[in-house]
């Protein structure tokens, strides 16, 4: 089966910033993404968990699969949101089927 090169960008950010981030991504031409709740983790500020938090507190993971040539526009849009908030951006090389969807 034919596979195609793509980039997987995962952005973990404070849940209240989800809308601002996804709006910025769409304005940058990103046509698809997945948002997942983050249940807990550990980082520079120590260990944390969503357990016991009220409302939209916590973190979300926004995952995008894009063509490599669209990476810079996505990163610029994401950085404008993430730079002033807690968050992590990671980029990995990946392979996808049906490249026309990205």
N, C-alpha and C positions, 0 to 999 in steps of 0.2 A: 504494500500500500504506500502511496506517495505521501511524504511528509514535507512540511515547509518550515523554514526558520522563522522564529518570532521572538519577541521579548515578553517576559512575564514581569510585571511591575506590581509589587505588593506594598501598599501604603497602610501602615498602622497609625491611627490618629485618634484623638479624643472623640467620642461619639457625638458630642454637640457640634463638632466641626464637619461632620459627614456631608451635610448639604452644601456647605461652602466649597468643600473639596470636589464633590461630584459636579457642581455647577462649573467650577474652574476647568475640570477635565473636559466636560462637554463643550465649553467655549473654545478649548484648544483643539477640538476636532475628534476627541475620543468618542467612539460610537458605542462602546460596550464596556461594562465593568460588572463585577459582583461585589456585594457588600455582605460581610459576615460579622457576627458578633465575636468579640474576643473575650473569653471567659476569665482570663487571668494571665499572669506572667511575672517576670522579674526583670528589672532594668536598673538604670542609674539611680532611680529613686527608691529602689528596694522592691520587695515582692508585693503584689496586689492581687485582688480577686474581685470579680463582679458580685460575688455572694454578699447579700445584705445591702447592696446599693439600691437607691430608689431612683426611678425615672431612667433617663438616658445616660446616666453617668457610666463611666468605663471607657472602653476603647472599641473601635471597629477596624476590620481589615478590608480595604478596598483593593480588589485584584483586577488587573487589566492585562489582556493579551493583545499585543499590537505588532504591526510590522516594524522591523528595525528602523526604517527611515522616519518613523513617526515618534521615535523615542524622545528626542530633544524637546519637542513641543509639549509632550506630556510631562516631562520632568520639570520644565520651566513653570508650568501651571501648578503642578503639585508643590513645588518648592515655595512659591508665593504664599501658599496656605500653611504648609508645615513649618516653615522657618520660625514662626512666632509661637508655636504650640508644641506640646509633646508629640512625638511621632517618629517613625522610622520608615525609610523608603529603601526597598531592596529591588534589585534587578537581576534576573537570571535569563540565560539563553534557554529556549525551549523549542519544541517541535509541535506543530499543529497539523491536523487534517483540515481540509476545506479552507484553504488560505483566503478564499474570496470573502469569508465572513470577518476578516480582520483588516 
